[in-house]
């Protein structure tokens, strides 16, 4: 029985793959780098996200990335949530499941989206601006005394799987986000799901 869930946000709850690609290509333009396709993005995306950017712009620093990202993200297309995910989260809450969000998204954006998606007062903690999630996952488990046997991390990149394994919890990858199934399989998560219905089956 899953009693504790650590969610990634973008690509898991928030449907933003196309808008994120738009942001990345705008950023690449700022640095004189050619656009990439959606297929290439899903094959090459990884976290911590500076590993992705440094593959294309080796000299780019985290500080420089954040300055340009903040400028570009304010003009990006608005994103919504994946159909069915909000109802699933609310159902899990009603069953007493404790849920946390750990996201690399900026705090102000994340708070606004949680409000827009009507998910206020659902999560027991929301951690934003997380570049490397490994320590954050471990800290959440310790802070809230999660039983590792009953805890799962849900993400759309290999990084969440790696962070979950280091923390000793179950891991689940979704294929509707930033990373394709073949690449996700490399990290050998406990579960890979292709739809919200499959996710429901695992969590219930």
trRosetta pair geometry for C-beta under 8 A, 3 or more apart (Angstrom, degrees):
i j d omega theta_ij theta_ji phi_ij phi_ji
1 150 6.3 -8 90 -130 73 101
2 5 6.4 50 161 -67 120 93
2 97 6.7 24 116 -126 85 122
2 150 6.2 142 -138 -176 32 66
2 151 7.5 101 -149 -108 77 16
2 152 5.3 -34 -131 3 123 121
2 170 7.5 -94 -104 56 104 144
2 202 7.8 48 -22 136 144 76
2 203 5.3 -75 51 -146 145 65
3 96 7.4 -28 -146 115 86 92
3 97 6.0 -157 -158 -123 37 67
3 98 6.6 28 148 21 73 90
3 146 7.9 174 91 -148 96 84
3 147 7.0 39 56 48 128 107
3 150 4.0 5 26 159 103 128
3 151 7.3 -49 64 -71 74 59
4 97 7.1 -180 -81 -169 24 75
4 98 4.9 -15 -110 69 76 99
4 99 7.6 172 -159 -80 49 39
4 100 7.8 12 -176 2 90 101
4 144 7.3 154 -131 107 136 130
4 146 4.3 -140 98 -135 177 117
4 147 7.3 152 5 47 128 66
4 150 5.8 86 15 113 91 89
4 151 4.1 -23 77 -106 112 85
4 152 7.4 154 89 22 64 58
5 92 6.9 -11 8 166 144 153
5 97 6.1 27 -1 163 108 119
5 98 7.4 170 25 89 65 50
5 99 4.8 -11 66 -111 97 82
5 100 7.3 -176 95 30 53 65
5 151 7.5 -177 -77 -153 29 61
5 152 5.7 -15 -114 67 70 86
5 153 7.7 137 -166 -101 56 28
5 154 6.3 3 -170 -4 104 114
5 203 7.3 4 -83 -128 136 121
6 99 7.8 166 -85 -157 27 56
6 100 5.0 -18 -114 69 70 102
6 101 7.8 143 -165 -104 58 17
6 102 5.9 4 -177 5 105 113
6 137 6.1 85 167 -126 170 89
6 140 6.3 118 -102 94 123 153
6 151 7.1 38 -11 180 99 101
6 152 7.3 -155 29 101 75 42
6 153 4.3 -25 71 -108 109 77
6 154 7.1 171 84 20 54 67
6 164 7.7 -179 62 -94 127 98
6 169 7.7 79 15 101 123 159
7 12 5.9 -175 -171 113 91 142
7 13 6.2 49 167 -35 135 119
7 89 8.0 -8 -60 -108 158 120
7 99 6.3 20 -10 -172 112 103
7 100 7.0 179 24 87 74 47
7 101 5.1 -33 74 -104 98 68
7 102 7.5 157 77 25 46 64
7 123 7.9 -101 35 -106 118 124
7 153 7.9 -178 -74 -157 20 57
7 154 5.3 -15 -113 62 62 105
7 155 8.0 149 -167 -74 40 59
8 11 6.7 -20 120 67 124 94
8 12 4.6 119 78 -4 88 140
8 13 7.8 -171 99 2 57 89
8 101 7.7 72 -154 -155 11 73
8 102 6.8 -45 -95 75 53 73
8 103 6.3 111 -161 -96 57 73
8 133 7.9 -60 -94 -90 94 164
8 153 7.8 64 -29 174 85 89
8 154 6.5 -126 18 101 80 63
8 155 4.0 80 -14 -116 134 77
8 156 6.2 -128 81 10 145 80
8 157 7.4 134 -106 19 169 92
8 160 5.5 -83 -45 -81 126 143
8 177 7.8 40 97 -124 132 164
9 12 6.4 -154 175 50 4 102
9 13 5.4 -51 -151 42 52 112
9 14 5.6 25 156 5 80 112
9 101 5.4 51 -66 -165 101 119
9 103 3.8 -4 10 -94 122 134
9 105 5.7 -64 74 2 141 130
9 110 6.4 -63 -130 -126 175 105
9 113 7.6 102 -179 93 128 142
10 13 7.8 -45 -67 53 19 75
10 14 5.0 -39 -108 66 52 116
10 16 5.1 -58 -148 53 95 128
10 20 6.7 104 175 -69 132 137
10 103 6.5 105 -2 -149 86 113
10 104 7.6 -65 27 52 123 87
10 105 5.9 133 -30 -57 116 115
10 156 7.9 -100 106 38 59 131
10 177 7.5 110 129 -149 59 112
10 178 7.4 42 124 -39 94 121
11 14 7.1 1 -9 72 33 75
11 16 6.8 -79 -54 54 59 84
11 17 6.2 84 -105 -72 85 86
11 20 7.7 -23 -59 -5 100 156
11 155 7.9 35 93 -176 112 60
11 156 3.8 -117 132 47 119 155
11 157 7.5 65 93 -34 155 89
11 174 7.5 163 142 78 80 112
11 176 7.5 167 -176 100 65 66
11 177 2.8 74 173 -152 100 111
11 178 4.4 -55 -108 -19 151 89
11 179 7.8 64 177 4 147 75
12 82 7.9 -96 148 3 27 134
12 85 7.7 144 143 -144 60 148
12 154 5.8 126 -155 127 140 98
12 155 6.2 -80 -65 -130 135 31
12 156 5.3 -156 -62 -28 81 106
12 174 5.6 127 -120 32 76 140
12 177 5.8 -11 -59 -74 55 136
13 81 5.7 -37 164 -137 71 102
13 82 6.8 -135 -163 18 26 98
13 85 5.4 178 -132 141 62 144
13 86 7.7 88 -160 -71 97 67
13 89 7.4 30 -119 -51 118 143
13 101 7.8 -51 7 -114 148 119
13 117 7.4 55 157 -166 114 171
14 79 5.3 62 178 126 103 132
14 80 7.6 176 -150 109 67 21
14 81 5.9 -64 -103 -101 45 62
14 82 7.7 126 172 -18 4 80
14 113 6.1 -11 -92 179 131 147
14 117 7.8 -109 -87 -60 82 144
15 79 5.8 -174 79 -172 60 98
15 80 5.6 -5 48 75 111 67
15 81 6.1 110 -3 -172 92 14
15 82 4.8 130 -61 -69 104 66
15 176 7.9 -47 -112 144 87 114
16 19 4.7 -62 -160 54 77 110
16 20 5.1 84 133 -32 91 99
16 79 3.9 -20 -90 -115 92 157
17 20 5.8 -57 -145 36 25 111
17 21 6.5 26 154 -19 61 104
17 38 7.3 67 146 -147 109 106
17 41 7.9 138 -176 112 90 133
17 42 7.6 17 -159 -80 126 102
17 177 6.5 171 -74 -166 111 40
17 178 6.0 -178 -114 -88 92 59
18 21 5.7 -50 -149 34 33 112
18 22 6.6 40 149 -22 63 102
18 38 7.2 -23 -102 -104 71 123
18 77 7.4 -25 109 66 97 139
19 22 5.3 -47 -152 31 38 118
19 23 6.6 41 149 -20 65 101
19 76 5.1 94 -177 163 101 114
19 77 4.5 -130 -108 67 104 93
19 78 7.5 -113 -103 83 153 8
19 79 5.1 -117 22 -66 151 104
20 23 5.5 -49 -150 34 36 113
20 24 6.3 36 152 -19 67 104
20 41 8.0 147 105 176 98 142
20 178 6.9 -47 86 -101 155 111
21 24 5.6 -52 -145 37 33 111
21 25 6.3 29 158 -15 66 106
21 36 7.6 -117 -152 81 96 87
21 38 5.7 -38 -98 -98 164 73
21 41 5.2 -81 -107 -63 104 172
22 25 6.1 -60 -148 39 26 106
22 26 6.4 27 153 -18 63 108
22 76 5.8 137 94 -141 118 93
22 77 6.1 75 39 10 164 104
23 26 5.7 -58 -151 37 30 111
23 27 6.3 29 152 -18 66 107
23 69 7.1 48 171 -142 120 75
23 72 5.2 123 -150 127 80 120
23 73 5.7 23 -125 -88 133 68
23 76 5.0 -19 -71 -95 99 136
24 27 5.6 -55 -149 38 32 112
24 28 6.2 37 151 -22 66 103
24 36 7.2 -40 118 42 123 109
24 41 6.8 137 64 -120 156 122
25 28 5.4 -44 -142 34 35 116
25 29 6.5 44 153 -25 62 100
25 35 4.4 25 -139 -125 116 89
25 36 6.8 -147 -86 33 92 65
26 29 5.6 -50 -154 29 32 116
26 30 6.9 39 146 -23 61 100
26 72 4.6 153 103 -145 129 128
26 75 7.7 -179 -157 77 169 116
26 76 7.8 -140 15 -87 148 89
27 30 5.5 -48 -157 26 38 116
27 31 6.8 12 153 1 67 107
27 53 7.9 -58 128 -121 138 113
27 65 7.7 37 -164 -146 141 72
27 68 5.3 106 -132 132 94 123
27 69 6.5 2 -92 -84 135 64
27 72 5.5 -98 -64 -12 82 165
28 31 6.0 -73 -152 50 34 96
28 32 8.0 -93 164 68 62 21
28 33 3.8 -91 -165 79 91 102
28 34 6.8 -45 151 74 132 19
28 35 6.4 152 79 -90 141 42
28 36 7.3 142 -46 -6 165 89
28 56 6.7 -48 -115 145 106 148
28 57 7.9 -162 -120 -40 67 118
29 32 7.6 45 -169 -70 30 22
29 33 7.4 -91 -56 56 25 64
29 35 7.6 10 -59 -66 91 81
30 68 5.4 174 94 -148 163 132
30 72 7.5 -112 -28 -62 136 125
31 57 5.2 -16 151 -101 156 142
31 60 7.0 -28 -117 -81 156 121
31 68 7.7 -5 -43 -124 101 172
33 56 5.2 67 -153 163 154 116
33 57 6.2 -95 -49 -62 141 99
36 40 4.4 -116 -178 88 105 128
36 41 5.4 133 112 -60 118 81
36 44 7.4 -74 -176 40 158 138
36 56 8.0 -102 -42 -91 130 144
37 40 4.7 95 53 9 80 100
37 41 6.8 -136 97 -8 42 88
38 41 5.5 -53 -147 34 31 116
38 42 6.4 26 158 -16 66 106
39 42 6.1 -59 -149 37 28 105
39 43 6.5 22 154 -15 62 110
40 43 5.8 -61 -150 40 33 109
40 44 5.9 4 163 0 70 118
41 44 6.4 -75 -138 48 22 93
41 45 5.7 34 168 -42 67 107
41 178 7.3 -87 143 -163 96 81
42 45 6.2 -28 -122 12 25 115
42 178 6.3 -170 -117 169 67 44
42 179 6.0 147 -168 -127 72 22
42 180 4.6 85 142 -39 114 90
42 183 7.7 180 148 19 72 137
43 180 6.1 -7 -81 13 61 124
43 183 6.3 159 -142 -48 50 137
44 52 6.4 114 136 -138 88 91
44 55 6.6 -144 -176 86 119 159
45 52 5.6 3 -137 -109 46 142
45 157 6.7 -102 124 -109 99 113
45 178 4.5 -98 113 155 160 110
45 179 5.7 -127 76 -78 107 78
46 49 7.5 165 94 -110 48 41
46 51 5.2 -54 94 91 112 120
46 52 5.2 166 47 -63 69 92
46 157 6.3 137 -137 -167 44 120
46 158 6.4 -21 -132 41 93 109
46 159 6.6 124 -178 -39 71 106
46 179 7.7 73 -86 -94 57 122
47 51 7.1 134 -153 35 11 112
47 52 7.5 -18 -72 -19 44 113
47 104 6.8 -147 -132 -39 130 146
47 132 7.8 162 155 -108 90 50
47 133 7.3 32 135 -3 133 108
47 157 4.9 82 12 116 109 158
47 158 7.7 177 43 61 78 68
47 159 3.6 -75 78 -6 98 158
47 160 7.7 47 61 -32 134 70
48 51 5.7 106 74 -8 71 100
48 104 7.9 142 -142 -100 65 136
48 131 5.0 39 -144 159 116 80
48 132 4.6 -41 -71 -79 124 76
48 159 6.6 135 -39 -122 42 147
49 52 5.3 -42 -165 29 58 115
49 53 6.5 50 144 -13 78 101
49 65 8.0 169 109 158 107 153
49 104 6.0 120 -13 171 127 166
49 131 7.0 -105 28 -147 87 74
50 53 5.4 -53 -142 43 44 108
50 54 5.7 42 158 -21 73 109
50 60 7.5 -158 -150 102 88 100
50 62 5.6 -54 -83 -84 139 85
50 65 6.6 -148 -103 -6 87 163
50 131 7.0 14 -10 -165 108 117
51 54 6.1 -55 -138 40 25 108
51 55 6.9 39 154 -33 57 98
52 55 6.0 -52 -164 16 31 114
52 56 7.7 2 152 4 60 103
53 56 6.3 -73 -164 46 39 97
53 57 5.7 -34 165 47 80 102
53 60 5.3 -85 141 84 115 145
53 65 5.6 50 151 -108 177 133
54 57 6.5 -77 -114 76 33 59
54 58 5.4 59 -171 -123 78 41
54 60 6.1 -144 -89 54 65 95
55 58 7.8 35 -117 -76 8 69
57 60 4.0 54 113 -24 115 121
60 64 5.5 -131 -159 82 73 125
60 65 5.7 79 161 -61 116 95
61 64 4.7 95 55 8 81 102
61 65 6.9 -142 95 -7 42 87
62 65 5.6 -55 -147 35 31 114
62 66 6.3 29 157 -19 66 107
62 131 6.9 -10 -135 -116 135 151
63 66 6.0 -57 -149 35 28 108
63 67 6.7 31 154 -22 63 104
64 67 5.9 -53 -151 31 32 113
64 68 6.6 19 158 -7 66 108
65 68 6.3 -67 -153 44 29 102
65 69 5.8 29 155 -23 68 115
66 69 5.4 -52 -135 39 31 114
66 70 6.2 34 163 -22 65 104
67 70 6.3 -58 -154 32 23 108
67 71 6.8 19 151 -16 59 108
68 71 5.6 -57 -153 36 35 113
68 72 6.2 23 155 -13 70 111
69 72 6.0 -64 -144 43 29 103
69 73 5.7 28 163 -25 69 112
70 73 6.1 -49 -130 33 25 109
70 74 6.9 32 164 -27 56 104
70 106 7.1 84 -100 -66 90 157
71 74 6.6 -64 -170 22 24 111
71 75 7.9 -3 148 1 57 108
72 75 6.2 -76 -166 42 41 100
72 76 6.6 57 143 -52 74 100
73 76 5.2 -36 -149 -1 43 124
73 106 7.5 149 88 10 162 129
73 109 7.0 -50 149 -83 137 148
79 113 7.6 -2 77 -121 101 126
80 117 7.9 133 -166 -95 60 94
81 85 5.5 -129 164 62 109 116
81 86 5.4 82 108 -43 157 106
81 117 5.0 84 -40 -125 134 123
82 85 4.5 70 70 -15 94 127
82 176 6.3 86 -117 117 145 147
82 196 6.7 172 128 -64 117 118
83 196 7.2 -121 96 -10 65 150
84 87 5.9 -64 -155 43 43 109
84 88 6.0 45 152 -25 75 109
84 196 3.9 127 103 115 134 169
84 197 7.7 -44 171 -49 160 64
85 88 5.5 -55 -149 36 33 114
85 89 6.3 34 154 -20 67 104
85 196 5.9 -125 -69 -112 67 123
86 89 5.8 -53 -149 35 32 111
86 90 6.4 29 154 -15 65 106
86 117 5.7 -154 -100 175 126 100
86 118 6.8 67 -169 66 137 95
86 119 6.6 -120 -135 -68 95 104
87 90 5.8 -56 -146 39 32 110
87 91 6.2 35 153 -22 65 107
88 91 5.6 -56 -149 36 30 113
88 92 6.4 31 153 -20 65 104
88 196 6.2 -151 -36 -171 145 108
88 199 6.8 38 -169 103 164 117
88 200 6.0 -121 -123 -85 120 92
88 203 7.6 93 179 59 114 150
89 92 5.7 -53 -150 34 32 112
89 93 6.5 36 150 -22 64 104
89 99 6.8 90 -154 -137 94 178
89 119 6.5 -2 109 -123 145 116
89 122 6.1 44 146 177 113 146
90 93 5.5 -49 -149 33 34 116
90 94 6.5 37 152 -21 64 103
90 119 7.9 -126 -66 -112 87 75
90 122 6.9 -79 -92 -116 63 126
91 94 5.7 -52 -151 33 33 112
91 95 6.7 25 151 -14 63 107
92 95 5.8 -63 -153 40 33 108
92 97 4.1 -50 171 48 92 138
92 99 6.6 82 111 -51 127 129
92 203 6.6 -46 -97 155 122 137
93 96 7.9 71 178 -50 31 13
93 97 6.5 -82 -79 58 30 83
93 99 6.8 -69 -80 10 84 125
93 122 5.3 -89 -80 -147 148 83
97 203 7.8 14 -108 179 163 112
98 124 5.4 -10 -163 -8 95 139
98 144 6.7 -179 149 165 149 145
98 146 7.4 -144 81 -99 131 99
99 122 6.5 -21 68 143 127 87
99 123 5.1 -84 102 -114 89 71
99 124 6.7 138 63 7 46 84
100 123 5.9 104 -116 -168 30 104
100 124 6.1 -51 -77 60 79 85
100 125 4.6 -1 -126 63 101 92
100 126 7.3 -173 -163 -80 63 37
100 127 7.1 23 172 2 106 100
100 140 5.3 151 131 -159 173 143
100 144 7.5 -160 -54 -2 132 153
101 110 7.4 171 122 -171 140 127
101 114 7.8 -141 10 -87 162 123
101 123 5.3 -37 -7 -130 95 162
101 125 7.5 -153 38 103 61 59
101 126 4.7 8 57 -125 108 76
101 127 6.8 -170 98 34 63 62
102 127 4.6 -1 -115 65 70 113
102 130 5.3 -8 178 17 87 167
102 133 5.3 107 137 -142 131 113
102 136 5.0 141 -141 124 132 132
102 137 6.5 -95 -1 -72 171 71
102 140 6.9 -109 -60 -33 123 147
103 110 5.7 153 73 -105 144 136
103 126 7.7 -14 16 -172 108 83
103 127 7.0 157 26 88 61 62
103 128 5.6 -16 72 -116 94 60
103 130 6.2 125 79 30 25 107
104 128 7.9 56 170 -170 9 56
104 129 7.0 29 -159 -146 43 17
104 130 5.4 -94 -83 69 55 65
104 131 6.1 80 -126 -97 103 37
104 133 7.7 -87 -57 -58 87 101
105 109 5.3 -112 171 85 109 117
105 110 4.5 130 100 -64 121 102
105 113 7.8 -34 151 21 161 140
105 128 5.8 -67 83 -144 71 97
105 129 7.7 -67 89 -56 34 44
106 109 4.7 79 67 13 90 108
106 110 6.7 -169 86 -11 42 91
106 128 6.3 42 166 166 18 126
106 129 6.2 44 -119 -74 45 86
107 110 5.8 -63 -145 38 27 109
107 111 6.2 25 162 -18 66 108
107 128 4.1 155 -85 77 64 152
107 129 6.0 -28 -39 -25 88 107
108 111 6.0 -52 -145 35 28 110
108 112 6.5 28 156 -18 61 109
109 112 5.9 -61 -153 37 29 111
109 113 6.3 23 155 -16 66 110
110 113 5.9 -58 -146 38 30 108
110 114 6.3 33 156 -21 65 105
110 126 6.5 169 140 168 128 125
110 128 4.7 -158 21 -99 152 125
111 114 5.9 -53 -147 34 29 112
111 115 6.5 28 154 -15 62 108
111 126 7.6 131 -84 112 69 152
111 128 7.9 -60 -34 -47 81 150
112 115 5.8 -61 -156 39 30 112
112 116 6.2 27 151 -19 67 110
113 116 5.4 -53 -140 39 35 112
113 117 6.0 25 161 -12 68 110
114 117 6.1 -62 -143 44 25 103
114 119 4.8 -94 -162 74 73 103
114 120 6.3 108 138 -73 98 59
114 122 7.9 -151 -165 36 105 109
114 123 7.6 -78 -138 14 135 124
114 126 6.8 -51 -65 -107 157 157
115 118 7.7 28 177 -74 32 31
115 119 7.8 -93 -62 49 18 68
115 120 5.8 37 -105 -57 62 109
119 122 4.6 -63 -174 16 76 139
119 123 7.1 39 153 -16 107 97
123 126 5.3 88 98 -61 141 88
124 144 6.6 90 113 -109 143 143
125 140 6.4 -166 73 -127 145 105
125 143 7.6 59 -53 97 162 141
125 144 7.4 -135 -8 -50 131 130
127 130 5.5 56 129 -51 104 125
127 136 5.3 167 129 -162 159 130
127 140 7.2 -111 -17 -69 140 119
130 133 5.1 63 146 -93 127 74
130 136 5.0 -35 -131 -22 133 161
132 135 6.8 58 105 12 96 95
132 136 8.0 158 103 0 55 100
132 159 7.9 -126 -139 -165 59 125
133 136 5.1 -69 -156 49 57 115
133 137 5.6 61 148 -30 88 101
133 159 6.4 105 29 143 113 109
133 160 6.6 -4 72 -99 152 63
133 163 4.7 -32 95 -94 97 165
134 137 6.1 -58 -155 30 25 109
134 138 6.7 17 155 -11 62 108
134 162 7.3 -50 -86 115 105 90
134 163 4.4 -142 -93 -120 59 89
134 166 5.5 3 -147 68 108 149
134 167 7.5 -173 -159 -46 64 96
135 138 5.8 -58 -149 41 35 110
135 139 6.0 35 154 -21 69 110
136 139 5.7 -55 -143 38 29 112
136 140 6.3 33 157 -22 64 104
136 163 7.9 -8 58 -165 83 141
137 140 5.9 -55 -150 33 28 110
137 141 6.6 29 153 -18 62 106
137 153 6.3 -17 -129 -87 129 141
137 163 4.7 129 -1 157 149 112
137 164 6.6 -119 -169 -82 157 50
137 166 7.7 107 77 73 131 98
137 167 4.7 -103 125 -51 115 150
137 169 7.6 -133 171 25 118 132
138 141 5.8 -55 -152 34 32 113
138 142 6.4 24 154 -12 65 109
138 166 7.3 -62 -60 115 113 99
138 167 5.0 -154 -80 -107 71 99
139 142 5.9 -60 -148 42 31 107
139 143 5.9 32 156 -24 68 111
140 143 5.7 -54 -138 36 28 112
140 144 6.2 -7 173 12 65 111
140 146 7.2 24 127 -7 80 132
141 144 7.1 -78 -144 52 17 84
141 145 8.0 56 164 -113 51 8
141 146 4.6 -85 -139 47 66 114
141 148 6.7 33 -156 -85 134 82
141 151 6.5 95 -113 159 102 174
141 167 5.8 151 -16 -173 150 122
141 169 6.9 -152 -93 -49 135 130
142 145 7.3 17 -171 -75 29 46
146 150 7.2 -140 -179 75 82 90
146 151 4.5 65 159 -76 127 139
146 169 7.7 4 122 -98 131 133
147 150 4.5 47 82 24 106 107
147 151 6.6 171 83 -23 51 99
148 151 5.5 -67 -137 35 34 116
148 167 7.3 -169 -125 139 111 82
148 168 4.9 -10 -161 112 149 100
148 169 5.1 -125 -156 -86 80 74
151 169 4.3 -61 98 -137 101 126
151 170 6.7 168 94 26 49 86
152 164 7.5 15 -163 -143 46 137
152 169 6.2 -174 -97 155 28 106
152 170 4.1 -37 -102 82 85 106
152 171 6.9 179 -157 -78 77 16
152 172 5.6 32 173 -5 121 112
152 190 7.7 -104 -129 57 106 135
152 203 7.7 -135 53 -104 149 83
153 160 5.3 -160 138 176 119 98
153 161 7.7 -176 88 -89 116 33
153 163 6.6 -119 147 90 174 100
153 164 3.9 -145 34 -84 129 119
153 167 7.6 94 -30 51 133 136
153 169 6.0 98 -15 95 94 125
153 170 7.4 175 19 89 63 56
153 171 5.6 -15 60 -115 92 66
153 172 7.1 -178 87 31 47 73
154 160 7.3 -21 114 158 17 148
154 172 4.8 -19 -106 75 74 108
154 173 7.9 166 -155 -90 55 21
154 174 6.7 42 -180 -25 95 107
154 199 7.6 59 -137 -142 139 118
155 159 7.0 -107 152 75 157 73
155 160 2.5 124 9 20 160 166
155 161 6.8 -129 58 -35 121 64
155 164 7.9 -158 5 -27 120 122
155 171 7.9 -37 27 -161 101 89
155 172 7.7 136 24 83 57 60
155 173 6.3 -32 78 -111 69 65
155 174 7.4 -155 106 19 23 86
155 177 7.8 -91 162 47 52 166
156 160 7.4 66 24 12 34 138
156 173 6.6 106 -118 -161 32 76
156 174 5.2 -46 -90 64 85 88
156 175 7.8 150 -137 -96 88 12
156 176 7.4 -82 -116 69 127 54
156 177 2.6 -26 -151 68 157 154
156 178 5.2 108 120 26 119 78
156 179 5.6 159 153 24 74 93
156 184 7.8 -70 -169 -93 46 127
157 160 5.7 108 63 1 74 93
157 161 7.8 -136 105 4 49 89
157 173 7.9 -156 35 -130 13 105
157 177 7.4 -92 -42 110 69 132
157 178 6.0 -11 -70 71 97 114
157 179 5.1 129 -106 -24 56 138
157 184 7.7 -132 -144 -101 19 86
158 161 5.5 -58 -159 38 46 115
158 162 6.1 44 148 -20 76 106
158 179 6.8 179 -23 -150 75 167
158 183 6.7 -93 -45 148 114 90
158 184 6.5 -162 -72 -120 74 48
158 186 6.5 -22 -107 73 132 103
158 187 4.3 160 -143 -41 89 137
159 162 5.7 -55 -146 38 33 110
159 163 6.1 33 155 -19 67 106
160 163 5.6 -52 -143 38 31 111
160 164 6.2 33 156 -20 64 108
160 171 7.0 148 126 -148 82 102
160 173 7.3 147 75 -95 115 78
161 164 5.8 -57 -148 37 28 111
161 165 6.3 28 155 -19 64 107
161 171 4.6 87 -130 179 68 146
161 173 6.1 -21 -61 -61 116 110
161 184 7.5 134 -30 -162 142 75
161 187 3.9 110 93 132 147 139
161 188 7.5 142 174 66 139 46
161 189 4.6 -102 -114 -81 121 94
162 165 5.8 -53 -146 35 30 111
162 166 6.5 29 155 -18 63 106
162 187 6.1 -94 -51 -143 79 128
163 166 5.9 -57 -151 36 30 110
163 167 6.4 21 153 -12 64 111
164 167 5.7 -64 -148 43 31 107
164 169 5.0 -90 -163 72 85 91
164 170 6.9 -45 173 98 129 25
164 171 3.9 146 89 -86 148 99
164 189 7.8 51 63 -128 141 90
165 168 7.5 43 -179 -71 31 29
165 171 6.3 -27 -50 -36 77 140
165 187 7.9 -147 -18 175 136 100
170 190 4.9 -59 -161 28 84 159
170 191 7.6 31 168 2 108 103
171 187 7.8 -94 137 128 152 114
171 189 4.2 -118 115 -143 106 87
171 190 5.1 131 55 7 67 91
171 191 7.4 -175 101 32 53 70
172 189 6.0 125 -112 163 17 131
172 190 6.4 -50 -70 66 64 90
172 191 4.3 -9 -116 68 87 106
172 192 7.5 170 -162 -84 60 29
172 193 6.7 10 -177 -1 107 107
172 199 7.5 107 159 -126 141 84
172 202 6.4 130 -117 133 141 158
173 179 7.6 -64 -168 78 121 121
173 184 4.3 159 152 -170 157 130
173 187 7.5 121 -54 66 141 118
173 189 4.4 165 -11 7 102 161
173 191 7.2 -177 28 96 61 59
173 192 4.9 -15 68 -111 98 77
173 193 7.5 171 87 24 50 65
174 177 5.5 84 90 -11 99 108
174 192 7.8 159 -93 -160 20 58
174 193 5.7 -28 -110 69 67 89
174 194 8.0 141 -159 -100 63 17
174 199 6.8 -2 -98 -78 110 123
175 179 7.9 -93 -132 88 51 68
175 180 7.1 31 -155 -157 90 38
175 181 4.7 -1 -119 -74 126 91
175 184 6.7 -122 -94 14 76 154
175 192 6.5 60 -47 176 103 98
175 193 7.0 -147 3 93 90 41
175 194 5.0 -16 41 -110 129 63
176 194 7.4 107 -45 -168 87 45
176 195 7.6 86 -45 -98 125 38
179 183 5.1 -111 -178 84 102 122
179 184 5.3 123 117 -60 118 92
180 183 5.3 86 63 14 76 102
180 184 7.0 -144 100 -7 36 93
181 184 5.5 -59 -145 39 33 113
181 185 6.2 41 157 -31 67 103
181 192 6.5 95 -142 173 92 141
181 194 7.6 -10 -85 -91 129 95
182 185 5.8 -52 -154 24 28 115
182 186 7.6 43 147 -33 57 92
183 186 5.9 -35 -168 3 42 117
184 187 6.6 -62 -174 33 45 102
184 189 6.7 -32 166 1 95 121
184 192 6.0 126 118 -119 129 122
185 188 7.0 38 178 -76 51 47
185 192 6.7 -28 -84 -58 75 157
189 192 5.9 117 66 -63 116 78
191 202 5.2 76 -157 -125 166 148
193 198 3.8 175 -152 108 104 118
193 199 4.8 145 116 -66 165 69
193 202 6.3 -110 -63 -10 133 135
194 198 5.8 71 43 12 64 152
195 198 4.8 102 56 5 78 98
195 199 7.0 -134 102 -4 46 87
196 199 5.3 -53 -150 36 37 117
196 200 6.4 46 150 -25 67 99
197 200 5.6 -46 -152 28 33 115
197 201 6.8 37 150 -22 62 102
198 201 5.6 -50 -154 30 36 115
198 202 6.8 34 151 -17 66 102
199 202 5.9 -56 -153 35 34 109
199 203 6.2 17 158 -8 69 114
200 203 6.1 -69 -143 45 27 101
200 204 5.7 5 168 -4 69 118
201 204 6.5 -64 -132 45 20 96
